């Protein structure tokens, strides 16, 4: 996060619990409200698919299903 910020990049943090020290450094913080690794991973997997669908729809409107 520090290196990205130093290079002028935007950052997004996917984490669980409070996000730890990295949360203070990220531009966008997406937290899974759990401290259980498997639950955090399940939330991140679902959010990853949602974000991909949103990007695909933005780039290729009406092309995909539904």
N, C-alpha and C positions, 0 to 999 in steps of 0.2 A: 504494500500500500504506500509506503514511504517513497519507494523508487518510482512508482507510477505517478504519484503526486508531483515529485520533483521533475518529471518529464512532461508534466502538463496533461496527463491522462485522467479521465474520469474513472472512478472505481465503484464497483458494486460488490457488496459482501453478502453472501448467503451463509448464515450461521444459525446456531441454536442458543437457547438461554439468553444471555445478555449480549452476546457477540464478542465479548472479551475486549482486549486492547485495540483490535483491528476496527471495531465499530466506531471508535472515535476518529479514525483516519479515513473511513470510506465516505464517498459522496452519497451513496444510497445503501441503506442497510435493510436486508430482508431477513427477519428472524423467525425461526420456527419456535413456537412457544413450548419448548420441551428441553429437557436435559438428557433424554433417552436417545442414543445415537440412531437407532432404527427409526424412531418417529421423526427425527430431524431429517433423515435421508428420504423418508417417504414424502414429507412436505416439499423438500427440495426437488425431488423427481417430478412431482405434480406441477410445481411452479415452473420448472424447466420446460415441460411440455406446453404449458400455457403460454410462456414467453415465446417459444418457437412458433406456435400457432399465430400469435399476434404479429410477429415479425413477418411471417409468410403472408398473412392477410394484408399487411401494409405494403409489402413489395409486389404481391400478385393478387389484387383484389378479385374476389369471386372465383378464383381458380380452384381452390380446394373443396373438400366436402362441406356440406351444410351451409 
